[in-house]
């Protein structure tokens, strides 16, 4: 073990952070304020239109909307968590493999899943396995696998070899190097991929309604089929706000889990 490698291990955790106390003010409050403004503007628009007709009264009542929001968040979060549970371990294994063929094959399959239109993936799975919540989750997992998988491989690969060499020289076992050195240093890159998958899940979950999986896609479809712009606009804005808020929360987690000096 060289002196330079030892210094790299120590300085990687001791360099001063440039995050100014952990979070920038705009980063902490900008997104929530934007969401509040969007929802406030939507409410003002809806109440300014006067008495809704029967269809709007059904689609825009609080109980119905809250139920659809709950369904949408559940399917989006669950799908993103399943993606993380599959893609992160797979990325670790691939990063340990010396075979470029294995990496190319796995990433190629993940690329196929994301390159295929989301509607196509959902319909193909529905024709094969039937309609329902589980099929929608499977489609969202296939569609969101690539960002987390690719970022896990990239995050581990970009770590300075001198750091891991120094850790091994201090007597750390391979698993200790992985969990105490490599994964903590790769956290920002991995979480960036997870944020992308999470936003994908929120967006693609809107078409899960076509296979009877619920969610806010049902509100949007009602607005489209029955020519109710207010209903359509409500569904679209609420989906966008959910995506923004979940991405914001994941960003806060990314900053909180980021090692000092990284």
Number of C-alpha atoms within 10 A of each C-alpha: 12 11 8 11 19 18 13 17 18 12 13 16 14 13 11 12 13 11 11 9 8 14 14 11 10 9 12 15 12 12 17 16 12 14 18 12 12 16 16 12 11 17 12 11 13 17 10 9 9 8 10 13 9 9 13 17 12 14 22 19 10 11 11 13 19 14 13 19 20 15 17 25 20 14 23 29 18 16 28 27 16 16 27 25 12 15 26 20 14 18 24 19 12 20 18 12 12 9 10 10 10 12 17 12 11 17 18 12 14 20 18 14 20 18 12 12 12 21 13 11 20 26 19 14 16 19 11 10 11 14 19 16 16 15 24 29 24 18 25 32 26 21 27 30 27 27 25 29 27 22 23 30 24 16 24 23 15 12 15 14 11 17 21 21 17 22 21 15 14 11 10 16 11 12 10 13 18 16 11 13 20 21 18 17 25 22 21 23 21 27 24 19 22 30 22 17 28 28 22 20 27 27 21 21 28 23 21 29 21 18 18 14 22 24 28 28 25 21 24 24 19 18 22 14 9 12 11 17 14 19 23 22 17 23 26 18 15 18 22 16 18 19 20 18 16 18 21 19 14 18 19 16 13 19 16 13 14 18 18 18 14 16
